[in-house]
Amino acid sequence: MIIKKSPAEIEAMKEAGRISAKVLREVGARVQPGVSTLELDRFAETLIRLEGGIPAFKGYGGFPGSICASVNEQIVHGIPAADVILQEGDILSVDTGAIVDGWVGDNAWTYAVGTVSDEKQQLLDVTEKCMWAGLDAARPGNRLGDIGAAVQSIAEAAGYGVVREYVGHGIGRAMHEDPNVPNYGHKHTGILLEPGMVLAIEPMINIGTYKTKQMPDGWLVVTRDGKPSAHFEKTVAITEDGPLILTTEEGHRRPV
């Protein structure tokens, strides 16, 4: 069941979004060679709590971290660890969120560690572009397939694979609500998008195959062919006036 939010509830979600966005930016500023993903996780948890939030990921389904930290061919759900040390030329996908007054904000970004190859930089640029296109499609009167089609068309035009098994989702008082929001699909298909829906739109795009592999820890997911992957995400409310991004430090923002 899709739980639509009132304008007042969307307003209430902005603080969780603000904290989530601030933490993501501050973690990104600390991404550099020699830093461990556990250091980044500890920093994120401290900042979330200082800002008045609760780490949304910590303990969720048993996940031990406040961020997911996924390096290079790791797509999503990487567990932060002291022995995962960032190296020059890596890319790091950071996914994190905060809970405030029961409302959840969820966002992700993939950062370059030092100077990266042209191939990896293009992946980052294209995946971010995919995210913005998906957000822009989150408008009343469109359908769910319009979001996926917007993402897929950009990714596949660049020759990339679009992850199928892991998708975006509704969000509110629970991290994962209906509907699932695939990053692939056909225009004008799927459920009708209506004001009050709040979605986490999160393209996960691979340089090579879209196929994935679950690792033995039960969390980490990697590309089947070992090629790099990128992940970008924002929480967006569908309003009468179009998409309203909630995971920004301003508290809200329209897509450019």
PyRosetta script that sets phi, psi and omega in degrees:
from pyrosetta import init, pose_from_sequence

init()
pose = pose_from_sequence("MIIKKSPAEIEAMKEAGRISAKVLREVGARVQPGVSTLELDRFAETLIRLEGGIPAFKGYGGFPGSICASVNEQIVHGIPAADVILQEGDILSVDTGAIVDGWVGDNAWTYAVGTVSDEKQQLLDVTEKCMWAGLDAARPGNRLGDIGAAVQSIAEAAGYGVVREYVGHGIGRAMHEDPNVPNYGHKHTGILLEPGMVLAIEPMINIGTYKTKQMPDGWLVVTRDGKPSAHFEKTVAITEDGPLILTTEEGHRRPV")
pose.set_psi(1, 131.9)
pose.set_omega(1, 178.2)
pose.set_phi(2, -84.6)
pose.set_psi(2, 125.7)
pose.set_omega(2, -179.4)
pose.set_phi(3, -100.4)
pose.set_psi(3, 104.6)
pose.set_omega(3, 178.4)
pose.set_phi(4, -80.1)
pose.set_psi(4, 146.6)
pose.set_omega(4, -177.6)
pose.set_phi(5, -105.0)
pose.set_psi(5, 144.1)
pose.set_omega(5, 175.1)
pose.set_phi(6, -74.9)
pose.set_psi(6, 163.1)
pose.set_omega(6, 174.6)
pose.set_phi(7, -54.0)
pose.set_psi(7, -37.0)
pose.set_omega(7, 179.1)
pose.set_phi(8, -68.2)
pose.set_psi(8, -37.0)
pose.set_omega(8, 178.5)
pose.set_phi(9, -70.3)
pose.set_psi(9, -38.2)
pose.set_omega(9, 175.2)
pose.set_phi(10, -62.0)
pose.set_psi(10, -40.8)
pose.set_omega(10, 176.5)
pose.set_phi(11, -60.4)
pose.set_psi(11, -40.8)
pose.set_omega(11, -178.5)
pose.set_phi(12, -67.5)
pose.set_psi(12, -25.3)
pose.set_omega(12, -179.8)
pose.set_phi(13, -76.1)
pose.set_psi(13, -14.1)
pose.set_omega(13, -173.3)
pose.set_phi(14, -65.2)
pose.set_psi(14, -31.2)
pose.set_omega(14, -178.2)
pose.set_phi(15, -71.2)
pose.set_psi(15, -41.3)
pose.set_omega(15, 174.6)
pose.set_phi(16, -61.1)
pose.set_psi(16, -38.3)
pose.set_omega(16, 177.4)
pose.set_phi(17, -65.6)
pose.set_psi(17, -41.1)
pose.set_omega(17, -179.9)
pose.set_phi(18, -61.8)
pose.set_psi(18, -47.2)
pose.set_omega(18, -179.3)
pose.set_phi(19, -64.2)
pose.set_psi(19, -43.9)
pose.set_omega(19, 179.2)
pose.set_phi(20, -57.4)
pose.set_psi(20, -44.3)
pose.set_omega(20, -179.1)
pose.set_phi(21, -67.1)
pose.set_psi(21, -41.8)
pose.set_omega(21, 179.9)
pose.set_phi(22, -63.0)
pose.set_psi(22, -44.7)
pose.set_omega(22, -178.8)
pose.set_phi(23, -63.8)
pose.set_psi(23, -42.5)
pose.set_omega(23, 179.5)
pose.set_phi(24, -61.0)
pose.set_psi(24, -43.5)
pose.set_omega(24, 179.2)
pose.set_phi(25, -65.1)
pose.set_psi(25, -44.7)
pose.set_omega(25, -177.7)
pose.set_phi(26, -66.7)
pose.set_psi(26, -38.0)
pose.set_omega(26, 175.3)
pose.set_phi(27, -63.6)
pose.set_psi(27, -44.3)
pose.set_omega(27, 179.8)
pose.set_phi(28, -58.5)
pose.set_psi(28, -35.6)
pose.set_omega(28, 179.8)
pose.set_phi(29, -67.7)
pose.set_psi(29, -17.8)
pose.set_omega(29, -179.5)
pose.set_phi(30, -100.9)
pose.set_psi(30, 3.1)
pose.set_omega(30, 178.1)
pose.set_phi(31, -77.4)
pose.set_psi(31, 113.2)
pose.set_omega(31, 179.4)
pose.set_phi(32, -159.7)
pose.set_psi(32, 161.4)
pose.set_omega(32, 179.1)
pose.set_phi(33, -56.3)
pose.set_psi(33, 139.5)
pose.set_omega(33, 177.2)
pose.set_phi(34, 93.7)
pose.set_psi(34, -10.0)
pose.set_omega(34, -179.9)
pose.set_phi(35, -89.7)
pose.set_psi(35, 140.2)
pose.set_omega(35, 176.3)
pose.set_phi(36, -90.5)
pose.set_psi(36, 154.1)
pose.set_omega(36, 178.7)
pose.set_phi(37, -69.1)
pose.set_psi(37, -24.5)
pose.set_omega(37, 175.9)
pose.set_phi(38, -67.8)
pose.set_psi(38, -38.7)
pose.set_omega(38, 175.6)
pose.set_phi(39, -58.3)
pose.set_psi(39, -44.0)
pose.set_omega(39, 180.0)
pose.set_phi(40, -64.3)
pose.set_psi(40, -38.5)
pose.set_omega(40, 179.9)
pose.set_phi(41, -65.0)
pose.set_psi(41, -44.7)
pose.set_omega(41, -179.5)
pose.set_phi(42, -64.7)
pose.set_psi(42, -40.1)
pose.set_omega(42, 176.6)
pose.set_phi(43, -61.0)
pose.set_psi(43, -45.5)
pose.set_omega(43, -178.3)
pose.set_phi(44, -60.4)
pose.set_psi(44, -45.6)
pose.set_omega(44, -179.2)
pose.set_phi(45, -62.6)
pose.set_psi(45, -43.7)
pose.set_omega(45, 179.6)
pose.set_phi(46, -60.0)
pose.set_psi(46, -45.6)
pose.set_omega(46, -177.0)
pose.set_phi(47, -68.1)
pose.set_psi(47, -41.3)
pose.set_omega(47, 178.0)
pose.set_phi(48, -56.4)
pose.set_psi(48, -45.5)
pose.set_omega(48, -177.2)
pose.set_phi(49, -70.8)
pose.set_psi(49, -38.7)
pose.set_omega(49, 176.8)
pose.set_phi(50, -61.4)
pose.set_psi(50, -33.0)
pose.set_omega(50, -179.5)
pose.set_phi(51, -81.2)
pose.set_psi(51, -4.3)
pose.set_omega(51, 176.7)
pose.set_phi(52, 97.3)
pose.set_psi(52, 14.0)
pose.set_omega(52, 179.4)
pose.set_phi(53, -108.9)
pose.set_psi(53, 176.0)
pose.set_omega(53, 173.9)
pose.set_phi(54, -117.4)
pose.set_psi(54, 133.6)
pose.set_omega(54, 177.6)
pose.set_phi(55, -58.7)
pose.set_psi(55, 121.5)
pose.set_omega(55, -175.1)
pose.set_phi(56, -72.8)
pose.set_psi(56, -26.7)
pose.set_omega(56, -173.9)
pose.set_phi(57, -89.4)
pose.set_psi(57, -30.0)
pose.set_omega(57, -171.0)
pose.set_phi(58, -64.9)
pose.set_psi(58, 118.6)
pose.set_omega(58, -179.0)
pose.set_phi(59, 85.1)
pose.set_psi(59, -4.3)
pose.set_omega(59, -178.7)
pose.set_phi(60, -70.1)
pose.set_psi(60, 111.6)
pose.set_omega(60, -176.3)
pose.set_phi(61, 64.7)
pose.set_psi(61, 15.6)
pose.set_omega(61, -177.5)
pose.set_phi(62, 93.2)
pose.set_psi(62, 4.4)
pose.set_omega(62, -179.6)
pose.set_phi(63, -66.4)
pose.set_psi(63, 134.4)
pose.set_omega(63, -171.8)
pose.set_phi(64, -87.5)
pose.set_psi(64, -12.1)
pose.set_omega(64, -172.8)
pose.set_phi(65, -106.9)
pose.set_psi(65, 167.7)
pose.set_omega(65, 172.6)
pose.set_phi(66, -94.5)
pose.set_psi(66, -13.9)
pose.set_omega(66, 171.4)
pose.set_phi(67, -129.9)
pose.set_psi(67, 155.8)
pose.set_omega(67, 161.7)
pose.set_phi(68, -95.4)
pose.set_psi(68, 131.9)
pose.set_omega(68, -176.1)
pose.set_phi(69, -127.7)
pose.set_psi(69, 107.4)
pose.set_omega(69, -170.6)
pose.set_phi(70, -122.2)
pose.set_psi(70, 120.3)
pose.set_omega(70, -170.8)
pose.set_phi(71, -104.9)
pose.set_psi(71, 130.4)
pose.set_omega(71, 171.9)
pose.set_phi(72, 57.6)
pose.set_psi(72, -106.1)
pose.set_omega(72, -176.7)
pose.set_phi(73, -79.1)
pose.set_psi(73, -3.5)
pose.set_omega(73, 177.2)
pose.set_phi(74, -79.2)
pose.set_psi(74, 124.7)
pose.set_omega(74, -173.9)
pose.set_phi(75, -84.4)
pose.set_psi(75, -49.6)
pose.set_omega(75, -171.6)
pose.set_phi(76, -162.8)
pose.set_psi(76, 158.8)
pose.set_omega(76, 172.3)
pose.set_phi(77, 69.8)
pose.set_psi(77, 27.3)
pose.set_omega(77, 173.7)
pose.set_phi(78, -68.7)
pose.set_psi(78, 130.5)
pose.set_omega(78, 179.3)
pose.set_phi(79, -83.4)
pose.set_psi(79, 125.6)
pose.set_omega(79, 178.4)
pose.set_phi(80, -59.7)
pose.set_psi(80, 141.4)
pose.set_omega(80, -175.9)
pose.set_phi(81, -149.3)
pose.set_psi(81, 148.6)
pose.set_omega(81, -179.7)
pose.set_phi(82, -66.0)
pose.set_psi(82, -27.7)
pose.set_omega(82, -176.3)
pose.set_phi(83, -94.7)
pose.set_psi(83, 6.0)
pose.set_omega(83, 171.7)
pose.set_phi(84, -97.2)
pose.set_psi(84, 98.1)
pose.set_omega(84, -175.5)
pose.set_phi(85, -104.1)
pose.set_psi(85, 124.6)
pose.set_omega(85, -178.4)
pose.set_phi(86, -67.0)
pose.set_psi(86, 140.4)
pose.set_omega(86, -179.6)
pose.set_phi(87, -118.3)
pose.set_psi(87, 150.3)
pose.set_omega(87, 174.4)
pose.set_phi(88, -51.6)
pose.set_psi(88, 129.4)
pose.set_omega(88, 178.1)
pose.set_phi(89, 95.3)
pose.set_psi(89, -8.7)
pose.set_omega(89, 175.1)
pose.set_phi(90, -72.1)
pose.set_psi(90, 163.2)
pose.set_omega(90, 161.3)
pose.set_phi(91, -120.6)
pose.set_psi(91, 144.7)
pose.set_omega(91, -176.1)
pose.set_phi(92, -127.8)
pose.set_psi(92, 119.0)
pose.set_omega(92, 173.5)
pose.set_phi(93, -89.7)
pose.set_psi(93, 122.8)
pose.set_omega(93, 178.8)
pose.set_phi(94, -113.6)
pose.set_psi(94, 125.2)
pose.set_omega(94, 178.1)
pose.set_phi(95, -123.2)
pose.set_psi(95, 127.5)
pose.set_omega(95, -179.3)
pose.set_phi(96, -154.4)
pose.set_psi(96, 167.7)
pose.set_omega(96, -179.7)
pose.set_phi(97, -163.1)
pose.set_psi(97, 166.8)
pose.set_omega(97, -178.9)
pose.set_phi(98, -134.1)
pose.set_psi(98, 152.8)
pose.set_omega(98, 174.1)
pose.set_phi(99, -114.1)
pose.set_psi(99, 129.8)
pose.set_omega(99, 175.7)
pose.set_phi(100, -134.3)
pose.set_psi(100, 123.5)
pose.set_omega(100, -179.5)
pose.set_phi(101, 52.9)
pose.set_psi(101, 34.3)
pose.set_omega(101, 177.2)
pose.set_phi(102, 86.9)
pose.set_psi(102, -8.6)
pose.set_omega(102, 179.9)
pose.set_phi(103, -94.5)
pose.set_psi(103, 144.7)
pose.set_omega(103, -174.8)
pose.set_phi(104, -110.8)
pose.set_psi(104, 136.6)
pose.set_omega(104, 167.6)
pose.set_phi(105, -114.1)
pose.set_psi(105, 140.7)
pose.set_omega(105, -173.3)
pose.set_phi(106, -141.1)
pose.set_psi(106, 128.8)
pose.set_omega(106, 178.8)
pose.set_phi(107, -156.3)
pose.set_psi(107, 161.7)
pose.set_omega(107, -177.8)
pose.set_phi(108, -149.8)
pose.set_psi(108, 157.0)
pose.set_omega(108, 177.8)
pose.set_phi(109, -154.0)
pose.set_psi(109, 149.4)
pose.set_omega(109, 175.3)
pose.set_phi(110, -110.5)
pose.set_psi(110, 124.9)
pose.set_omega(110, -173.5)
pose.set_phi(111, -109.3)
pose.set_psi(111, 144.8)
pose.set_omega(111, 170.5)
pose.set_phi(112, -78.9)
pose.set_psi(112, 138.4)
pose.set_omega(112, 175.2)
pose.set_phi(113, -99.7)
pose.set_psi(113, 105.6)
pose.set_omega(113, -174.1)
pose.set_phi(114, 65.9)
pose.set_psi(114, -138.6)
pose.set_omega(114, 179.0)
pose.set_phi(115, -95.6)
pose.set_psi(115, 127.5)
pose.set_omega(115, -178.3)
pose.set_phi(116, -110.9)
pose.set_psi(116, 166.0)
pose.set_omega(116, 179.3)
pose.set_phi(117, -66.1)
pose.set_psi(117, 158.6)
pose.set_omega(117, 175.7)
pose.set_phi(118, -58.6)
pose.set_psi(118, -36.4)
pose.set_omega(118, -179.4)
pose.set_phi(119, -62.0)
pose.set_psi(119, -45.6)
pose.set_omega(119, 179.3)
pose.set_phi(120, -69.5)
pose.set_psi(120, -38.7)
pose.set_omega(120, 179.7)
pose.set_phi(121, -63.7)
pose.set_psi(121, -38.2)
pose.set_omega(121, 177.8)
pose.set_phi(122, -64.6)
pose.set_psi(122, -39.9)
pose.set_omega(122, 177.0)
pose.set_phi(123, -58.7)
pose.set_psi(123, -44.7)
pose.set_omega(123, 178.8)
pose.set_phi(124, -62.1)
pose.set_psi(124, -45.5)
pose.set_omega(124, -177.5)
pose.set_phi(125, -63.0)
pose.set_psi(125, -44.8)
pose.set_omega(125, -177.7)
pose.set_phi(126, -68.4)
pose.set_psi(126, -41.3)
pose.set_omega(126, -178.4)
pose.set_phi(127, -66.6)
pose.set_psi(127, -39.5)
pose.set_omega(127, 175.1)
pose.set_phi(128, -62.3)
pose.set_psi(128, -41.7)
pose.set_omega(128, 177.3)
pose.set_phi(129, -60.5)
pose.set_psi(129, -40.4)
pose.set_omega(129, 176.3)
pose.set_phi(130, -58.4)
pose.set_psi(130, -44.6)
pose.set_omega(130, -179.5)
pose.set_phi(131, -60.5)
pose.set_psi(131, -47.2)
pose.set_omega(131, -179.2)
pose.set_phi(132, -63.0)
pose.set_psi(132, -37.1)
pose.set_omega(132, 178.2)
pose.set_phi(133, -66.2)
pose.set_psi(133, -40.6)
pose.set_omega(133, 177.1)
pose.set_phi(134, -64.2)
pose.set_psi(134, -41.9)
pose.set_omega(134, 178.0)
pose.set_phi(135, -62.8)
pose.set_psi(135, -41.4)
pose.set_omega(135, -178.0)
pose.set_phi(136, -65.7)
pose.set_psi(136, -26.1)
pose.set_omega(136, 179.8)
pose.set_phi(137, -81.0)
pose.set_psi(137, -6.9)
pose.set_omega(137, -177.5)
pose.set_phi(138, -82.7)
pose.set_psi(138, 71.2)
pose.set_omega(138, -174.1)
pose.set_phi(139, -126.8)
pose.set_psi(139, 145.9)
pose.set_omega(139, 176.1)
pose.set_phi(140, -56.3)
pose.set_psi(140, 137.4)
pose.set_omega(140, -179.7)
pose.set_phi(141, 95.6)
pose.set_psi(141, -25.7)
pose.set_omega(141, 170.7)
pose.set_phi(142, -75.1)
pose.set_psi(142, 173.4)
pose.set_omega(142, 177.1)
pose.set_phi(143, -120.4)
pose.set_psi(143, 164.4)
pose.set_omega(143, -175.7)
pose.set_phi(144, -56.1)
pose.set_psi(144, -37.5)
pose.set_omega(144, 179.5)
pose.set_phi(145, -62.6)
pose.set_psi(145, -23.3)
pose.set_omega(145, 178.4)
pose.set_phi(146, -66.4)
pose.set_psi(146, -34.4)
pose.set_omega(146, 177.2)
pose.set_phi(147, -65.9)
pose.set_psi(147, -52.3)
pose.set_omega(147, -179.4)
pose.set_phi(148, -60.8)
pose.set_psi(148, -40.5)
pose.set_omega(148, -179.7)
pose.set_phi(149, -64.4)
pose.set_psi(149, -37.6)
pose.set_omega(149, 179.6)
pose.set_phi(150, -63.4)
pose.set_psi(150, -42.9)
pose.set_omega(150, 178.9)
pose.set_phi(151, -67.3)
pose.set_psi(151, -51.1)
pose.set_omega(151, -173.6)
pose.set_phi(152, -61.9)
pose.set_psi(152, -39.9)
pose.set_omega(152, -176.2)
pose.set_phi(153, -63.4)
pose.set_psi(153, -39.5)
pose.set_omega(153, -179.8)
pose.set_phi(154, -71.6)
pose.set_psi(154, -45.1)
pose.set_omega(154, -177.6)
pose.set_phi(155, -63.8)
pose.set_psi(155, -47.4)
pose.set_omega(155, -175.4)
pose.set_phi(156, -73.6)
pose.set_psi(156, -26.3)
pose.set_omega(156, 174.0)
pose.set_phi(157, -63.8)
pose.set_psi(157, -28.0)
pose.set_omega(157, 177.9)
pose.set_phi(158, -87.8)
pose.set_psi(158, -1.6)
pose.set_omega(158, 179.1)
pose.set_phi(159, 87.1)
pose.set_psi(159, 15.5)
pose.set_omega(159, -175.3)
pose.set_phi(160, -96.5)
pose.set_psi(160, 162.1)
pose.set_omega(160, 175.7)
pose.set_phi(161, -96.3)
pose.set_psi(161, 138.9)
pose.set_omega(161, 178.9)
pose.set_phi(162, -102.6)
pose.set_psi(162, 118.5)
pose.set_omega(162, -178.3)
pose.set_phi(163, -59.5)
pose.set_psi(163, 133.0)
pose.set_omega(163, -179.3)
pose.set_phi(164, -97.1)
pose.set_psi(164, -40.7)
pose.set_omega(164, -169.7)
pose.set_phi(165, -72.4)
pose.set_psi(165, -20.3)
pose.set_omega(165, -176.4)
pose.set_phi(166, -124.3)
pose.set_psi(166, 128.3)
pose.set_omega(166, -168.7)
pose.set_phi(167, -137.3)
pose.set_psi(167, 172.5)
pose.set_omega(167, 171.5)
pose.set_phi(168, -74.0)
pose.set_psi(168, -176.0)
pose.set_omega(168, -169.8)
pose.set_phi(169, -165.1)
pose.set_psi(169, 160.3)
pose.set_omega(169, 166.8)
pose.set_phi(170, -66.9)
pose.set_psi(170, 158.9)
pose.set_omega(170, -177.2)
pose.set_phi(171, -153.3)
pose.set_psi(171, 148.9)
pose.set_omega(171, 179.3)
pose.set_phi(172, -173.6)
pose.set_psi(172, -108.9)
pose.set_omega(172, 174.2)
pose.set_phi(173, -83.2)
pose.set_psi(173, -10.9)
pose.set_omega(173, 171.7)
pose.set_phi(174, -117.8)
pose.set_psi(174, 148.6)
pose.set_omega(174, 178.5)
pose.set_phi(175, -60.8)
pose.set_psi(175, -45.6)
pose.set_omega(175, -177.9)
pose.set_phi(176, -118.3)
pose.set_psi(176, 113.7)
pose.set_omega(176, 175.0)
pose.set_phi(177, -120.9)
pose.set_psi(177, 169.5)
pose.set_omega(177, 170.1)
pose.set_phi(178, -70.7)
pose.set_psi(178, 149.3)
pose.set_omega(178, 1.3)
pose.set_phi(179, -94.7)
pose.set_psi(179, 164.2)
pose.set_omega(179, 164.0)
pose.set_phi(180, -67.9)
pose.set_psi(180, 146.2)
pose.set_omega(180, -176.6)
pose.set_phi(181, -124.1)
pose.set_psi(181, 88.2)
pose.set_omega(181, -179.1)
pose.set_phi(182, -64.5)
pose.set_psi(182, 153.3)
pose.set_omega(182, 175.9)
pose.set_phi(183, -94.8)
pose.set_psi(183, 22.3)
pose.set_omega(183, 178.2)
pose.set_phi(184, -148.4)
pose.set_psi(184, 158.7)
pose.set_omega(184, 178.7)
pose.set_phi(185, 154.6)
pose.set_psi(185, -172.0)
pose.set_omega(185, -177.5)
pose.set_phi(186, -119.4)
pose.set_psi(186, 140.1)
pose.set_omega(186, 178.1)
pose.set_phi(187, -57.3)
pose.set_psi(187, 147.9)
pose.set_omega(187, 173.1)
pose.set_phi(188, 64.1)
pose.set_psi(188, 24.3)
pose.set_omega(188, 176.8)
pose.set_phi(189, -123.8)
pose.set_psi(189, 161.4)
pose.set_omega(189, 178.1)
pose.set_phi(190, 89.3)
pose.set_psi(190, -175.8)
pose.set_omega(190, -175.7)
pose.set_phi(191, -66.1)
pose.set_psi(191, 152.6)
pose.set_omega(191, 177.3)
pose.set_phi(192, -73.8)
pose.set_psi(192, 133.8)
pose.set_omega(192, 176.7)
pose.set_phi(193, -83.8)
pose.set_psi(193, 129.6)
pose.set_omega(193, -174.5)
pose.set_phi(194, -130.1)
pose.set_psi(194, 152.0)
pose.set_omega(194, 175.1)
pose.set_phi(195, -54.9)
pose.set_psi(195, 138.7)
pose.set_omega(195, -178.8)
pose.set_phi(196, 103.0)
pose.set_psi(196, -17.4)
pose.set_omega(196, 173.8)
pose.set_phi(197, -73.0)
pose.set_psi(197, 139.9)
pose.set_omega(197, 175.2)
pose.set_phi(198, -125.6)
pose.set_psi(198, 126.5)
pose.set_omega(198, -172.0)
pose.set_phi(199, -127.4)
pose.set_psi(199, 147.0)
pose.set_omega(199, 166.7)
pose.set_phi(200, -101.5)
pose.set_psi(200, 111.8)
pose.set_omega(200, -178.7)
pose.set_phi(201, -101.1)
pose.set_psi(201, 121.7)
pose.set_omega(201, -169.2)
pose.set_phi(202, -146.8)
pose.set_psi(202, 82.1)
pose.set_omega(202, 175.1)
pose.set_phi(203, -59.1)
pose.set_psi(203, 135.0)
pose.set_omega(203, 170.3)
pose.set_phi(204, -121.7)
pose.set_psi(204, 112.2)
pose.set_omega(204, -168.2)
pose.set_phi(205, -123.1)
pose.set_psi(205, 133.9)
pose.set_omega(205, -176.9)
pose.set_phi(206, -112.0)
pose.set_psi(206, 145.0)
pose.set_omega(206, 175.7)
pose.set_phi(207, -62.9)
pose.set_psi(207, -36.8)
pose.set_omega(207, -177.9)
pose.set_phi(208, -107.8)
pose.set_psi(208, -126.7)
pose.set_omega(208, -176.4)
pose.set_phi(209, -66.5)
pose.set_psi(209, 152.9)
pose.set_omega(209, 174.5)
pose.set_phi(210, -78.4)
pose.set_psi(210, -9.8)
pose.set_omega(210, -173.5)
pose.set_phi(211, -73.5)
pose.set_psi(211, 146.2)
pose.set_omega(211, -173.5)
pose.set_phi(212, -123.0)
pose.set_psi(212, 169.8)
pose.set_omega(212, 176.0)
pose.set_phi(213, -140.9)
pose.set_psi(213, 130.3)
pose.set_omega(213, 175.9)
pose.set_phi(214, -83.3)
pose.set_psi(214, 131.2)
pose.set_omega(214, -179.2)
pose.set_phi(215, -86.4)
pose.set_psi(215, 163.6)
pose.set_omega(215, -172.4)
pose.set_phi(216, -61.4)
pose.set_psi(216, -22.1)
pose.set_omega(216, -179.3)
pose.set_phi(217, -71.9)
pose.set_psi(217, -6.5)
pose.set_omega(217, 178.4)
pose.set_phi(218, 82.7)
pose.set_psi(218, -2.3)
pose.set_omega(218, -179.7)
pose.set_phi(219, -118.0)
pose.set_psi(219, -60.3)
pose.set_omega(219, -171.6)
pose.set_phi(220, -62.6)
pose.set_psi(220, 133.9)
pose.set_omega(220, 176.7)
pose.set_phi(221, -120.3)
pose.set_psi(221, 132.2)
pose.set_omega(221, -177.8)
pose.set_phi(222, -125.0)
pose.set_psi(222, 165.1)
pose.set_omega(222, 175.4)
pose.set_phi(223, -71.8)
pose.set_psi(223, 143.2)
pose.set_omega(223, -177.8)
pose.set_phi(224, -63.3)
pose.set_psi(224, -33.4)
pose.set_omega(224, -175.8)
pose.set_phi(225, -98.0)
pose.set_psi(225, 2.8)
pose.set_omega(225, 177.2)
pose.set_phi(226, 77.7)
pose.set_psi(226, 9.7)
pose.set_omega(226, 179.2)
pose.set_phi(227, -89.3)
pose.set_psi(227, 158.2)
pose.set_omega(227, -173.7)
pose.set_phi(228, -63.3)
pose.set_psi(228, 155.4)
pose.set_omega(228, 178.4)
pose.set_phi(229, -135.3)
pose.set_psi(229, 151.6)
pose.set_omega(229, 176.9)
pose.set_phi(230, -130.0)
pose.set_psi(230, 156.6)
pose.set_omega(230, -172.4)
pose.set_phi(231, -146.8)
pose.set_psi(231, 121.2)
pose.set_omega(231, 176.5)
pose.set_phi(232, -129.3)
pose.set_psi(232, 142.6)
pose.set_omega(232, -175.1)
pose.set_phi(233, -153.6)
pose.set_psi(233, 141.5)
pose.set_omega(233, 167.7)
pose.set_phi(234, -140.0)
pose.set_psi(234, 154.6)
pose.set_omega(234, 173.3)
pose.set_phi(235, -92.2)
pose.set_psi(235, 131.9)
pose.set_omega(235, -175.5)
pose.set_phi(236, -134.3)
pose.set_psi(236, 138.3)
pose.set_omega(236, 173.2)
pose.set_phi(237, -99.7)
pose.set_psi(237, 137.7)
pose.set_omega(237, 174.1)
pose.set_phi(238, -89.7)
pose.set_psi(238, 121.9)
pose.set_omega(238, -178.9)
pose.set_phi(239, -124.7)
pose.set_psi(239, 169.7)
pose.set_omega(239, 177.5)
pose.set_phi(240, -57.0)
pose.set_psi(240, -29.5)
pose.set_omega(240, -178.1)
pose.set_phi(241, -93.1)
pose.set_psi(241, 6.8)
pose.set_omega(241, 179.1)
pose.set_phi(242, 109.9)
pose.set_psi(242, -164.8)
pose.set_omega(242, -177.2)
pose.set_phi(243, -69.7)
pose.set_psi(243, 138.3)
pose.set_omega(243, 176.4)
pose.set_phi(244, -126.6)
pose.set_psi(244, 108.6)
pose.set_omega(244, -177.5)
pose.set_phi(245, -76.5)
pose.set_psi(245, 127.8)
pose.set_omega(245, -176.2)
pose.set_phi(246, -97.5)
pose.set_psi(246, -25.6)
pose.set_omega(246, -179.2)
pose.set_phi(247, -91.2)
pose.set_psi(247, 72.3)
pose.set_omega(247, 172.3)
pose.set_phi(248, -136.7)
pose.set_psi(248, 156.6)
pose.set_omega(248, 179.7)
pose.set_phi(249, -73.1)
pose.set_psi(249, -17.0)
pose.set_omega(249, 174.4)
pose.set_phi(250, -77.2)
pose.set_psi(250, -11.5)
pose.set_omega(250, -177.5)
pose.set_phi(251, 95.9)
pose.set_psi(251, -24.2)
pose.set_omega(251, 176.4)
pose.set_phi(252, -169.1)
pose.set_psi(252, 156.6)
pose.set_omega(252, 176.0)
pose.set_phi(253, -166.0)
pose.set_psi(253, 144.6)
pose.set_omega(253, 172.9)
pose.set_phi(254, -85.4)
pose.set_psi(254, 145.0)
pose.set_omega(254, 174.1)
pose.set_phi(255, -59.6)
pose.set_psi(255, 142.9)
pose.set_omega(255, 179.0)
pose.set_phi(256, -73.4)
pose.dump_pdb("model.pdb")
